[in-house]
Amino acid sequence: MAATSAALGGAQTFDLSDFVLSKSRPSGIPATQPARDGNYYYQQSADGTEILKLDYSTGQRSSTVLGAQSAGDDGVAAWDGYTMSADESKILLWQDTHMIYRHSFSADYYVYDVKSRRLTKLSQAGGEEIATFSPDGQRVAYVKDNNIYLKNLTTGETATVTTDGVKNRVINGVPDWVYQEEFGILNSMTFSPDGRTLAFLRFDESQVPMYSMTIYQGACSPNDAYELYPGSYDYKYPVAGQKNSVVSVMAYDVASGKLSTLPVPKADDDYIPHIAFAQDNSKLMVSKLNRTQNDFHIYAVNPATGEVKVSYHETTDYWIDSEMANQVKYYDHWFVIPSDKSGHMQLYWCEIDGSKQLQFTQGDEDVTAYYGYDEKRQRFYFQTTAGPQNRQVKYIDKDGVQHNLTGAEGTYGARFSSNYSYWLRTYSSATVPTQYAIYNAAGKHVRDLELNSDYAEKYTSKVVPKREFFSFEKNGVKLNGFMIKPAHFDPSKKYPVIMVQYSGPGAQLVLNRWSLDWEEYAAMQGYIVACVDGRGTGGRGADFEHVVYRRLGHYESIDQIAASDYMASLPYVDKDRIGIWGWSYGGYEALMAMSTPGSHYKCGVAIAPVTSWKYYDTIYAERYMRTPQENPSGYKDGAPLEATDKLKGRVLIMFGSADDNVHIVNEMQYISKLQNDNVDFDMHVWTNMNHSINGCDVRLPLYRKVMSFYDQYLKGNR
């Protein structure tokens, strides 16, 4: 089915591919890195062959730092990415990238000397991970086969830092799977400011249970070695209640080659979500979170003496957001950390010696990003909610007065120059595709980088429906949502409805930002698409989020049923033709809502759903539910697997066979119980696909399947 419109002065036809493939995304800008002087920034060319130094104010090219001809005899035509050394004398470049998990990768790294224009391969074997410059640009630390190596770029010699790394037993420098997925860290190595100490995390995962995924030949990037006999991918994955890696904080003295384990006060099952040096060689700042994730410390550790001091401590009756560790920024004798202990996420100024704390942002909005401190102007820059649906950029001056750098409607973000004289502003809204522009410290517009004007002209035509925001109150709670009505909407007609949601703790879908995907296409096919963020989601303070603690799936289902009841009450909705959709946590909640008393959903689509938290990883599941041993009733009541006999409506379950995040056991056990309970269902499996189910334009047949299912059960007579 296709939708047509009069746009750009003539007839324009849209089909599903215009909404779900990469061509439906607004243009971004190539990767940038601020230069030291604050007036320039580095940017990779769109084709990946050059790195340019550009003027913030004019956009003029100061120089071509690396050109296409610099590949020399190595034959590298384009680079997958780059990192400048702190002194800007060298560039780390990589290509031939191979994904390990969803975000981590190995690659062939090269070092380019800007002055001599010499390109050198980091190691002859290639396939390194997380290559990292020392602060002086004289060394590069990297991981190969779970061990750390340190290359001296002056002498060309490579020192072996660790020797005990073994696959599926010990990892040095690179976080294990669950740290990568749930703490969002890919590199756990850090140099001291003088470059004389390399600190890193060591993961002993020998006691973590192994998980094995079957791999087939496949058709998207086929592996012919598995043509006749399938292979397997085996890795350590700790499910709720099982053993985690034992993590140690290590320090390597570059001059002496001495390797030591630092005496951080911790139990074997405590987490170390972040390490970083303050602006002091004697202060390695180590964040520690207990396994229950409700007790958080920051220690200042002297790598030379082993002295440990407590810099920060916080406890809660719920959970502590690990973003506290990831967003903390350290200075000479103080640091800034976000915390929601006031009831909203706010910023705190803390002395490293632990002697003083000061909350310096206030109010009922949540801080959503901390950008840094401008020492010259004495300003703290940050992003905050402006009402749950919007994001704006602000700063606080030396007198504690808060100033708005942007408007309050839409979603604004910022990337600042090194001296905060300029910043790259990002902006989008429900009706404006993403824009990029340069602004100065006074908040004045300097120049535009990318306005996506052609894209906007195509996709903001009258025939492409827009998102409309609404609110309603049920069960004493105000809930926010958006609705996409069909093109040429007629309020006298009755429309079928697809409710989309994610519903996971701290997440939000109801945001005033640009989004264009299959939902808009569905509206063009005659559906009303609606979304409601229920209790547990973000942007509305700690109490709204924490209500789901130890009871995942309970309040979310009450609120998704309330959302469907609200939609059913509207005069232009066919109350007997309402479906639900979700992916990952959203797939979990789709199954939960359809299995909860009071549900009127006629059908639902659950993609890559968790069906019991007992199958999911320790960090995520235990953060909100504690362990299955501590909270057996919560795990039972919050599992679609335990309620297959209560499922109402037809369900389509889809998943990738090589999902390393939500394992196939979730779906296989669930459909086994459906079969045992004599419940009809539909299923579709994507061979060798991971949790994201992408590559080879597979999103097109995926959403064709989704639309065909809804057409059958919401428009047909089934």
N, C-alpha and C positions, 0 to 999 in steps of 0.2 A: 504494500500500500504506500502511496506517496501523497504528500501534501503540496499544493501549488499556491503561489502567491504572486501578486504583482509587486515586484521589488526592483530597485535599481533601474526604473524606467521600463521594465519589461517583465515578461513572465519568468518566474524563477521556481524551480522544482526542488523540493527538499525530500530526501529519503532518509532512512534510518542511519546510513553511513555518515550523513552530515552532522549527526549528533553524538555518535559513540566512538568514532575514530579520531585520530590525532588532528585531522584537519578541522575538527570542531572546537579546538582549543585556541584561545587567544595567543598571539605571539608573545614570547617572553624576551628577555635580553640575555646575551651571553654572560658567562660567569665573570664577576668583577671582584677585585681586591683593592682596598684603599692603599695608596702609596704613603710612605712615611711622612712626607712633607704636608699632607692634608689638602693640597691643591690639585692633586692628580690621582687617578686610579688606573689600575691595570684591567684589561679586558681581553678575553680570548675572541678571536674573529669567529664569525658565524660558521665558517667552514672548518674551524679547528686547527688551521695551519699557522696562525700568527698570534702573537701576544702584543698588544698595543698599550702604550702609555698615553692616556687622554686627560685633557684639562677639564675639571669639573665645570667651570664656568662657561667655557666656549665649546667644548667637545672636540677641540682641535687636537690632532695627534702630535704629542711631544716627540715621540720616537716609536719605531717598531723595535721592541725589545727582542723579539724572536720572530724571524721570518720563515716562510716556507722553505727557503733554500738552506736553512740551518740544520735540516735533517741529515745533510751530508751523505756519507756512504751507508748509513744505517737504513736508508730507504723508508723512513717514517714520513708519510705524507700528511697525516693529521693526528692530533692528540685528543685523547678522551678527557683529559683534565690537566690542571696545573696547580702548583703552589709556589709562591715567591718566598724566598728566605727573608727573615726579618730585616736584614741589612740590604736587601734587594740586589745582592751581587750574583745570586744564582736562582735557578728555577728548577723545581722538580716537575717532570712531565711524565705522563703515563699513557700507555696504549695497550692494545690486545687484552682488554679487560675481561675477566671471567667472574661471573657472580658466584658467591659462595652461599650466602643466604639471601634474604630479600634486599638487604642494603649493603652488605659487606662484599668485598671483591679482592681478587689478586690481579696483578697486572705486571707488565714489563715497565720498570721505571728507568728514567734517564735524568741526568743532571746536566743542565746547560749553564755554562759560565758566561754571564752577560758581557764582561769586559773582553775576554779572549775569544768569545763566540765559539767556544768548544763544547761539543755535545758528547757526553760519556754515559754508557750504560751503567746502571747502578751495580748490577752483578751479571755475569755472563749467562747464568742459568735463567734469570728472569723469574716471573711469577711471585713477586714479593707482595707483602701486605703492609698497609698503614705506614709507608715510608714517611719519616718525620725529620725535618731540619732541626739541628741545634740552634739556639738563639743567635750565635755568631755566624751561622751558615757554613761552618767548617766541617761539620759531620752530619751524617744521615743515619738514623736508627731505622731498622726495618725488621719485619718478621718473615721467616721462611721456614716451613715445616714445623711450626709451633715454637721455634726458637728465635731469639733476638740477636741481631748482628749490628755492629756499629762501624760504618765506613768513614775513614778519614779522607776527606776530599783533597787534601793537600798532598798526602803521601800515597794515596790510593790503597792503603792497607785497610783490611777489614778485621775487626776484633770480634770474637765470639763471646757474647754476653751470657748466654745460657746454653746448656747442653742437655737438659732433662726433658725437653719438649717431645711429646709423643702423641700422635693423633688419638683422640678419644681417651686420653689419660691426663696429660698436662699441657696447658696452653700458657705461653708467656706473651704478655703485651696485648694480645687480641682478646676481647671479652668472649665468653662462651655464648652459646645460642640464646639463652634466656636473658642474659644481660643486654645483648644486642637488641632483642625484640622488645623488652619491657622497660629497660632503662634508657634505651635509645643511644647507647654509646658504642662506637666502633673502634676506638683507639684508647687504650688504657696505659699509654706511655706519656711521660712528660719530663722535660729537661728543667733543671734549675736555671735561673736567669743568667748565671755565668757559664752555663753549659758543662760544668764539671761533674754534675750528678745526673744520671738518668734514673728516674723512678718509674716503676711499672707495677701492674698487678699480675700475679701468678694464679692461674686457675687449676686446681687439682680436681678434675672431674672423674676420677677413677671409680668413685662410688655412685655416680649418677647412672640411673638405668639407661640402657641403650634403646633407641628407637630405630626401626628399619622400615624404609619405604621401598616398595617395588617400583622399578623403573623399566619402561617398555621402549621398544624401538621408536615409536611415535612417528608423526609426520611433520610436526613443527620442530625444526632443528633435530632431525632424526639421528639416533645413535645406532648404527648398524651392528654394533657388537651385541646388541640385545635382540636381533631379528628373530632368532629361534628360541633363545632362552632368556627370560627377563633377568635384569640385574637388580641390584639394591643399592640404596644410599643409607648408610648407617651413621648415626650421630647421637650425642648425648642430649636427652630431653627429660628434665625433671617434672613429672606431673605432681599435682597438688598432694601434699603430705609425704612425698618421697624425698630422697637426699639431693641436696644441691652441691655444686662445686664448693670446695673449701678454698677461700681466696686469701692470699697473702700479699702484703705490700712490700715490695722489694726496692732496693737502692743499689745502683752500680756506680762505683767511683771510676770515672773515665781515665784518670791518670794512673791509678794503681791496678785497675782491673778487679778490685775487690767487690764481691757481691754479698749483700747482707739482707736479712729479713728484718724489717722494722717492727718494733714491739707495740703495735697498735692494739689497744685493749679491745678484744673481740672474741666472740664465741665462733665455733666452726661454722654455724649456720647463719651468722650475721652477713649482711651485704655491705659491699664497699662500692657505692654507685658512682663515686667521683674522686679523683685526686688531681691536684694542681698546686704549683708553687705560688706563694704570694710573691710580692716584689722584694723577696729576701731569700737568699740561698739557704738559710737555716730553717725555713718554715715551709715544709711540705704539708699542705692542707688536705686532710683525709676525711671524707664523709663516711659515716657508718650508720646503717639502718638495721635494726633487729629484724628477724625473720617475720615477725608479726606486722612489721612496718608501722609501728606506732611509737617508736622511740628512736630519736635521731640525734646523732652527735657530729660535731666537726672537731677534729683534733689538729693541733699544730705540732708536727713531728720534725725534730732536727735529725736529718739523715746521718750527720757525722757523729753525734753523741747518743742518739736514740732517745733523747729527752722528749716526753709527750706531755702536752698541756691541752686542756679542754677549752675550746674557743666558743662553742655554742652547744646548747642542749634543748631539745623540745620533745614533749610527749603529748599524746592525744588519746581520747577514747575511741577514735575511729581509725583513720589511716593518714599517714603523712605523704603528701604528694612528692614523688621522687624528682619533680621539676625543681624543688628547692635545691637539690644537689647540683643539677645540671645548669641552673641559671645563676648560681652564686658567682660573684666577681670579686676577686681579691686585689687589694691595693697594698700600700707599704705597711701600715699598721692596722688597717681596718678592711672590712668587706661589706658587701650588700647582698642580702638574701631575701627571697620572697617567702611569705608564710601566710596561711589562712587562719592563724590562731585567734585573730580578732573577729572572725566570722566572715571576712572577705579576704581574698588574696591581696596582701599589701607588702610594701618594701620596708626592710629594717636595716639600719646602719649599726654595725657591730664592731667593737674592738677585737682584734685578733687575740689579745690576751684574756678575753672573756670578761673584762671589767665593766663593759657598758653596752647597752642595746638601746636603740631609739627607733620607734616607728615613725617614718617620715612621709608616708602617703596615708591618706585618710579617706573615709567615705564609704558609700554603699556600692561602689563599683569595684570590680576585680581587676587587679593588675595582671595582664596577660603576657607581657614581655618586658624585660629590663634591658635597655640598650647600652647603658654605661654612663660614666661621669666625665663631664667636661671641666677639667681643672682650671682652665683659663677663665671661663665664664661662671664657674662654680654652679653647674647645673647637673641634675640627674634626669636622664631621658628615659621614658618608658611608654608602653602601650597599655591602654586600659579599655574596659568595656564602657559603652555609652548607652545604657540600656543593654539588656543581654544580647541584642541582635547586632550591635555596631561595635566598631573598634576605632579608637582615635589615638593620636600620638600627643604626648604632653611632656612638659618638664617642670621641675621644681627648682626655684632659684635659691640663692644663699640665704634669703630671708624666710624660706619655707613657703613661699607663695607659688601656687600651681598655675601654669600657663598652658593654654591649648595651642598646639602647633598646627592642628588640622581641624576640620569640621567634625561634627558628631554623627553625621548620617553616612552610612556606608562603612567600608572596611579600609582603614589606613594602616600602613606599615612603614618602617624606615630602616635604612642602612646608612650609618654615618661615616663620614671621612675620619681619618685618624686624629685630626685635631678638632672635629665637630664644627668646622666652618661650613661644611656642605652636608647634605643628606639626600639620598635617593628615596623619593617618596613613591610608594605603591598605593594604588587606590582602585577599588571596584565597588559596585553596588549591584543590587538585583537587576538594574536596568542599564548599567554601564560596565562594559568589559574592562579587564585589567589595564591600567595605565601606569606608565613609569615616567617620572620627571625628577629633575634636580632642583632642590631648594637650598637656600642659604641659612645661616644660623638664626637670622631674624624671621625665618618662615616665609621669605619672599620667593616667588617662582623665578627660577633662573633659565631653565630651558626644558623642553620635552625630549624624552628618549624614544618612547613608543606609546602611541595613543590607541593603537588597534582600530583606526578609523575605518578601514575597509571591512574589517571583520565586523565592527559594530553596524555598519551600513547593511551588511548581509543579514545578521542575526537579530537585529532589533527592529526588523520590519514588523508590520502590524500582524502578519499571519503567525509569527512565532510568539506564543503566549508568554506573558510575564508573570512573575511571582508576586502574589499579593499577601501581605501579612495580616494575621488576625489573632485574637485572643478569646478565650472563653474560660469560665470557671466551673469546676466540677469537684465534688468531694471536698469543698472548702479550699481548693488550690487553683490558682490562676495558671493556665498553660498557654504557651505561645506556639503559633504555627504559621505555615505558609500554604497557599493554595495556588495551583495553576489551572485556570479554566480553559476549556477548549477555545480555539479560534472561532470567532463569530458566535460567541456564547449567547444562548437564548435562555433567559431565566424562566421561561414558561415550560421548558423541557425538563425531563428527568434524565440525569447522567449517571453512568456507573463511576465508581470511585476506586482509585488505587492509593492506599495509604503507604507512604514510604517512611522509614525510620531507621535509626541506628541504636539510640537509647542507652549506649554504654556510659559508665560513670565518667563525668567530666567532658563528654563529647557534646557537640552541637551541630545540628543540621540547619536549624532555623536561624540563619545568619543573613544579614544584608550585604551580600557579596555576590560577585558574578558566578553563575553556575549554569552550564548548558550540557545536558546529557539526555539519556533516553526518556527522562520524565517529561521534557518539553515535547519530544516526539509523541509520547503517549497522549498528551493533551491535544496534540494536533490530530490524533486519531479518534477523538470524541470522548476521552476520559477526563474526569477531574482528578488531578493528582494533588494530594494533600500530605502534609508532614506536621507532626506535633512533637516537640521535645518534652518528654515527661520528666517526672522526678528522677533525680540522679544525674541529669545532664548538667553541663557547665554554664558559667556566666551569670549565675544567680546566687552566689554565695555558698558557704560551707553547709548550712543546714539543709538547703534544697538538694545538695549533692549527697550528703552523708546519710540521708534517710534510708538509702538502699543497703546500708551496711549489714552484712551477714544474711541478707535476704534478697540476693540478686534475682530479678525476674518477677518479684511480687508487685511492688509499686509500679514498675514499668508496665506490667500487663494491665493493671487497673487503669492506668492513664491512657494506654493505647486503646483499650475498650471504650473509655470515656471519649477519646478522640473520634472513634467510629460512630459513637452515639451522637456526638455533636454534628458530625457530617450528615448522619441520617435524619437529623431534625431540620435540615435546610430544605426549602421547598423545591429546589432544582436537583436534588439528589435522589436517586433510586435506592432506598434504604435496603433493598433486598439484593443489591449488586455492589457490595463493598469488598474489596480484596486488600491484602497487606503484602508488603515486600520488605526484605532486609538482607544484608550481606554481613557475614561474620557475626558480631554481636547483634546486628540487626536481624540476621537469619535466625539466631537463637531466640530473639524476642518475638519474631514472627511466629515461631512454633509455640512459644510460651503463651502468647495472646490467643492463638487459635485453640489452645488447650485449657483455657481458664473459664470458669463458669461466667456466663453473661456475654460471651463472645458471639457476635453476629457476623463474623467474617465468612463470606461465601467461599473464598479460596485464598491461597497465599503462596508466595515464592520465598524459599529460604536458601540462600547461597552460602556455602561454606559455613554452616552453623555449628556452634558448640551445642551438643545435646546433653552433656552433663559436665559440670565443672571438675569432676574427678578426673576427666581426661585432659584437662588443660594445665598449663604450666604453673609452677609454684608462685612466681612473683605476682602474676596478675590474679590468679584465682584466690590466693591466700590474702592478698592485699584487701580484698573486699569481703571474703567469706571465711577467713582463717582456714585451718586445715580441715579435711573431712573428719578427722578424729575429734577435733574441737567442736565442729558444727555439723553433725550428721543430718539433723533435720533441715538445715538450710540448704545443704547439697541435694537432699532428696526433693524438697519442695521446689527448688529452683532448677529442676532438670526436666526438660521436655521428654527425655528418655523414660521418666517415671510416670508420664501422663499420656502415653500414646492411645490408651483406651478412651481418653476424654477429648481427643482431637476432633474438632468440628470443621467441616469444609474440606475441599480438595487441596492438596499441597503438592507443589513441585519442588523437589530437592535437587540442587546442583552443587558440584564440587570438583576440585582438581584432584587427580589421583596422587599427585606428588606434593600435596600441601604440607609443608614442614611446620606450619603454625597450628591450624586446626586440623588434626590428623583425621584420616579417612575412617578411623575407628568410630568417630562421632556419628557419621552418617550410616555406616554399615550396621552398627548396633541398633540405631534408631529404626532403620527400615526393616531390620530383622524383627523388631518388636511390633511394627505396624503389620507385617505379614502374619505374625503370630496372633495379633488381635483382629485379624481379618479386616484390616482397613486398607482401602484402595488409595494409591498415591501415584505420582509421576516422578521420574528420576532422570537426570542427565549427568554423565561423567565426562570430564575433560582430561584426556590422556596426558600424563606427565606435567600437567599445569600445577602451579603453586597456588598460594592463597589468593593472589591477585587475579588469576586466570586471565593473562594477557599474552601478547606476542602473536605474530602471524595473523593479525587482525581478527583474532578469535572473538573479540567483543561483539562483532557484528552478528555471527550466528548465535551467540549467547543471548543477546537481546531480541533477536528474532524469535527465539524459543520462548522468552518471557512474554513477548507481545502475543504470540500465538496461544499461549496458555490462558492469558487474560481474555483474549477474544473468545476463546472457547467457553470459559466459565463465567465471565461477566457480561458478555454480549450474546453468547449463544444460549441454548436451552438446557445446558447441562446443570 
